[in-house]
Amino acid sequence: MPPPPPPKHATHAIGQRETPEGGPPLPPPPPPPHDSRQPLPSHASQHNHQHVRDESLSYSVQTAPPGDGWLPDILKDKSKTDLSHVLSNPALQAALINAPSTTYPSLPQSQQPIHTALHQNIALATHLVSLESQLDVQRASVQSQLLSLHALERQWRQKQAEMDTALSPFSPKSLYQRLAQAVQEQEQVCQALEESFLEGEGRAGEREVGDFVKRYREGRKLMLLRRERKERWDEGRVGGWR
């Protein structure tokens, strides 16, 4: 969408008010609303450009480089031999250029941003040195806490191993092995009762028969109970472990 046209010059509005075609003069049109995307008027843009040019010109005047024929005052009355010695010695040239009494007037002004940046860098370096000492303290504290944590981990693993050893007889695997072994042992007990009763000499009395039946019944009952528990375990009907 194109921007709205700029307002007409004031002389045109005055001419329109002075030459109406019948009826009272029309009021001047209101100024268009300011849009941030709309470019500035030409006179404002020219003023900004002029301000920038003035600043650039003043900075260029203040930091104008020395001409081809400029020499420090201290070298103007020197002989050719002395001048040749100065030309062959870069350290002496740098000292003459940077000395406050022999330097060109615009050179310190041109180096002012560099000095400002150097001071800022020195301040930042000092701040970093102070932070480095704090970081060393924090690092030592973290290292100490880390060593304590490793020691606690080793103690916890040792305690866990002791706990596993103490609870190993009650693990599902151990309990299943004990149950299977108890079933076999009870079957062997029942078989031994049968063989001992059948291999007895003579005729057994009623009391002996009654004792045998009672003991055999209790043994078979315990064997069948253990066998039933093992079968339930084999079928996965024992909750909590599978």
C-alpha positions in Angstrom: 0.0 0.0 0.0 1.7 3.3 -1.0 2.2 6.0 1.7 -0.3 8.9 1.8 0.8 12.0 -0.1 2.7 14.7 1.8 0.7 17.8 2.9 0.5 20.7 0.5 2.6 23.8 1.0 1.1 26.5 3.3 0.9 29.0 0.4 -1.4 26.7 -1.5 -3.7 26.4 1.5 -3.7 30.2 1.9 -4.5 30.7 -1.8 -7.4 28.3 -1.5 -8.8 30.1 1.5 -8.4 33.5 -0.2 -10.2 32.5 -3.5 -13.3 30.5 -2.6 -15.9 29.8 -5.3 -18.9 30.9 -3.4 -19.6 30.1 0.2 -17.4 30.3 3.3 -13.7 29.2 3.0 -13.1 25.5 3.7 -10.9 24.6 6.7 -7.4 23.3 5.9 -7.1 19.5 5.7 -5.8 17.8 8.8 -2.2 16.5 8.7 -2.0 12.8 7.9 -1.3 10.4 10.8 2.4 9.6 11.4 3.4 6.2 10.2 6.7 4.7 11.4 7.1 3.0 8.0 6.6 6.3 6.2 9.9 8.0 5.3 10.7 11.3 6.9 10.0 14.6 5.0 12.7 15.8 2.7 13.7 18.8 5.0 14.1 16.5 8.0 16.2 14.0 6.0 18.3 16.9 4.7 18.8 18.2 8.3 19.9 14.7 9.6 22.3 14.3 6.7 23.7 17.8 7.3 24.2 16.9 11.0 26.0 13.7 10.1 28.2 15.5 7.6 29.0 18.2 10.2 30.0 15.6 12.8 32.1 13.8 10.2 33.7 17.0 9.1 34.5 18.0 12.7 36.0 14.6 13.5 38.0 14.7 10.2 39.3 18.1 11.1 40.2 17.1 14.6 41.9 13.9 13.5 43.4 15.1 10.2 46.6 13.3 9.4 49.8 15.2 9.2 51.0 16.5 5.8 53.9 15.2 3.8 56.2 18.0 5.0 55.4 17.8 8.7 58.2 17.2 11.1 58.4 17.5 14.9 59.8 20.8 16.0 62.7 19.1 17.6 63.9 17.7 14.2 63.7 20.9 12.2 67.1 22.1 13.1 68.9 18.8 12.9 71.5 17.8 10.4 71.1 15.3 7.7 73.2 12.8 9.6 70.9 13.0 12.6 67.8 12.7 10.3 69.3 9.7 8.7 69.9 8.1 12.1 66.2 8.8 13.0 65.0 7.3 9.7 67.1 4.1 10.3 65.8 3.7 13.9 62.0 2.7 14.1 62.1 2.7 17.9 63.2 6.3 17.9 60.6 7.2 15.3 57.8 5.7 17.4 59.1 7.5 20.5 59.0 10.9 18.6 55.6 10.2 17.3 54.1 9.1 20.6 55.8 11.6 22.9 53.4 14.4 24.0 55.9 17.1 23.2 56.7 16.0 19.7 53.6 14.3 18.4 51.2 15.7 15.9 48.2 17.5 17.6 45.5 15.2 16.0 47.3 12.0 16.9 46.2 11.8 20.6 42.6 12.5 19.6 42.7 9.7 17.0 44.1 7.4 19.6 41.5 8.3 22.2 39.0 5.5 21.2 41.9 3.0 21.4 42.8 4.2 25.0 39.2 4.0 26.0 38.9 0.4 24.7 42.2 -0.5 26.4 40.9 0.8 29.7 37.7 -1.1 29.3 39.6 -4.3 28.5 41.8 -3.7 31.6 38.6 -3.3 33.7 37.1 -6.5 32.2 40.4 -8.4 32.8 40.5 -7.3 36.4 36.9 -8.4 36.9 37.7 -11.8 35.3 40.7 -12.2 37.6 38.4 -11.7 40.6 35.9 -14.1 39.1 38.7 -16.6 38.6 39.5 -16.6 42.3 35.8 -17.1 43.1 35.7 -19.9 40.6 38.7 -21.6 42.1 37.0 -21.6 45.5 33.8 -23.0 44.1 35.7 -25.6 42.1 37.5 -26.8 45.2 34.2 -27.0 47.1 32.6 -29.0 44.3 35.6 -31.3 44.1 35.3 -32.0 47.9 31.6 -32.7 47.6 32.2 -34.9 44.6 34.8 -37.0 46.6 32.3 -37.3 49.5 29.6 -38.4 47.0 31.9 -41.1 45.6 32.7 -42.3 49.1 29.0 -42.5 49.9 28.3 -44.4 46.7 30.9 -47.0 47.7 29.4 -47.3 51.1 25.9 -47.7 49.6 27.1 -50.4 47.2 28.7 -52.3 50.1 25.5 -52.0 52.1 23.5 -53.1 49.1 25.7 -56.2 48.6 25.4 -57.1 52.3 21.6 -56.7 52.1 21.4 -58.9 49.0 23.5 -61.5 50.7 21.2 -61.4 53.8 18.0 -61.6 51.7 19.3 -64.2 49.2 17.7 -67.2 51.2 14.3 -65.4 50.7 14.6 -64.7 47.0 12.1 -66.3 44.7 14.8 -68.6 43.2 16.0 -69.8 46.6 12.4 -70.3 47.8 11.5 -72.3 44.7 14.6 -74.5 45.2 13.7 -75.1 48.8 10.1 -76.0 47.9 11.2 -78.5 45.2 13.7 -80.0 47.6 11.0 -80.3 50.4 8.7 -82.1 47.9 11.4 -84.7 47.2 12.3 -85.1 50.8 8.7 -85.7 51.8 8.2 -88.2 49.0 11.2 -90.1 50.3 9.8 -89.9 53.9 6.5 -91.5 52.8 8.3 -94.1 50.8 10.5 -95.0 53.8 7.4 -95.4 56.0 5.8 -97.8 53.5 9.0 -99.9 53.2 9.5 -100.0 57.0 5.9 -101.1 57.6 5.9 -103.7 54.9 9.3 -105.2 55.9 8.3 -105.6 59.5 8.6 -109.1 61.0 5.5 -110.8 62.2 2.0 -109.6 62.4 1.5 -106.0 63.4 -1.0 -105.2 66.1 -3.9 -102.8 65.9 -1.9 -100.1 67.7 1.0 -100.4 65.4 -1.3 -100.3 62.4 -3.1 -97.2 63.7 0.2 -95.4 64.4 1.4 -96.3 60.9 -1.8 -95.0 59.2 -1.7 -91.8 61.2 1.9 -91.1 60.4 1.5 -92.1 56.8 -1.6 -90.0 56.3 0.1 -86.9 57.8 3.2 -87.5 55.6 1.1 -87.9 52.5 -0.9 -84.8 53.3 2.2 -82.7 53.7 3.7 -84.1 50.5 0.6 -83.4 48.5 0.4 -79.9 49.9 4.0 -79.1 49.0 3.5 -80.7 45.5 0.4 -78.6 45.0 2.3 -75.4 45.9 5.1 -76.3 43.5 2.6 -77.0 40.7 0.9 -73.7 41.3 4.3 -72.0 41.1 5.2 -73.8 37.9 1.9 -72.7 36.4 2.5 -69.1 37.4 -0.3 -68.9 39.9 1.9 -67.5 42.7 1.4 -63.7 42.9 4.1 -61.1 43.8 7.1 -62.7 42.0 6.0 -63.2 38.4 
